[in-house]
Amino acid sequence: MNKKISIMIVDDEMIVRESFLHWFKKLGHKVEAAASGFDALKKLENVSFDLLFVDIKMPGMNGIELLGKVKEGYPDTIVIIITAYGSIDTAVEAMKMGAADYLLKPFKPEQLSLVMEKVAHQKKLLDEVQYMKGRLERISRFENIIGQSDPMQRIFDLIPEVAQSDTSILIVGETGTGKELIAKAIHAKSPRAQRPFVAINSGAMPDSLLESELFGYQKGAFTGATHPQKGFLEVVAGGTLFLDEIGEVSPKMQVDLLRVLEEKKITRLGDRSPIAVDFRLLCATRKDLEKEIAEGRFREDFYYRINVIKIQVPALRERKGDVPLLARHFIEKYSHETTKKVNHVSREAMQLLQTYNWPGNVRELENAIERAVVLSKSRTLKKEDFHFLHPSPVRPEKPRSLREMEKEYIEFVLDDCRWNVTRAAKILDVNRVSLHKMIKRYGLKRP
């Protein structure tokens, strides 16, 4: 077995632990020992192990119980059972629960070597499966767009359909929901995929700068224009132009872009010669553009030109079922980037992540996971690692009606009491039967 792996020996007999330690250190493996199942679980919280040798008979927590907890919390860890009794029934039970193999005491070095060869083969297969699983997930997630909720599945179904045409698409959603990722996915699935994808944050530029960036300029067009420069509408050359925060552009720029969309020609600043351009336009906004039109801040003709197809991206609070999936993805990402072996989230921490309101959406969740992974001193993220998140969901500032206020307050109290109906009823000063009726009336569901 050439590849070195990390091993933990769990046995209450010191002589057994020392024998294993001596043998595996001699072979160059990283090896530690634990005298009980409880000690083993504490070590697993902080250190990742490829392989555990677990004695069946131990005080406090026996090997079968430890095997169950390891397979529940750390399913990728391989477990070998050790028994001195030669009980086939016990060995079969352990194998059914996920043990890779078993050893009978006393055993010879040759037997141990044989078992290790089998473990090496099993680990290689597991690594290959994980690699292929990762590749398939990346393909199915449209380049890191992650979600299994119904709203996200509808978007996944829509992307390949809208990608095949040159129709203008407006992607609408709050900040941090992943609008640019969806635009990139549309481009990647389109016939223009081999051409450039150019993204511009329209809201981050003043009008004059945005104009020169999009249309380009000739030498001497303005102070500082010392040489001719192509604009992004030329650079994109058969690809896709993504204009983020399109709701921020001025009415004048809207007129200029509308003309380009209709004529497919541009004129550089300081020049009079039209240049043919070929691109597909995707836009995104966090604003309600119909409201902006009604208030005279956005042109109606330009709106209908860019909004042939609208994709509404849900806020994270509207798809909280995706939070565990996203959290695991970001933990894997930042564990790899920081070389920290964090690969688990405690139940309390996950509950906090699922009840938090996420005003910054997926971007805020990613930042929270990155911070927790960087600062965590354990391989398991705990609730304390997210102390910077306020656990109470943030409610809308201006409820639309008294009924909505009542619904929101009841849901707030239930969340705060972790859905302990007796406690919540006491705080709300109603009986349990009345509270159950309110829950049913408002369609409230426990997270």
Secondary structure, DSSP 4 states (H G I P E B T S, - for coil): --S--EEEEE-S-HHHHHHHHHHHHHTT-EEEEESSHHHHHHHHHHS--SEEEEES--SSS-HHHHHHHHHHH-TTSEEEEEESS--HHHHHHHHHTT--EEEESS--HHHHHHHHHHHHHHHHHHHHHHHHHHHHHHHHTTTT----SHHHHHHHHHHHHHHTS---EEEE--TTS-HHHHHHHHHHTSTTTTS-EEEEEGGGS-HHHHHHHHHEE-TTSSTT--S-EE-HHHHTTTSEEEEETGGGS-HHHHHHHHHHHHH-EE--BT----EE---EEEEEESS-HHHHHHTTSS-HHHHHHH-SEEEEPPPGGG-GGGHHHHHHHHHHHHHHHHT----EE-HHHHHHHHHS--TTHHHHHHHHHHHHHHH-SSSEE-GGGGTTS-SSPPPPSS-SSHHHHHHHHHHHHHHHTTT-HHHHHHHHTS-HHHHHHHHHHTT----
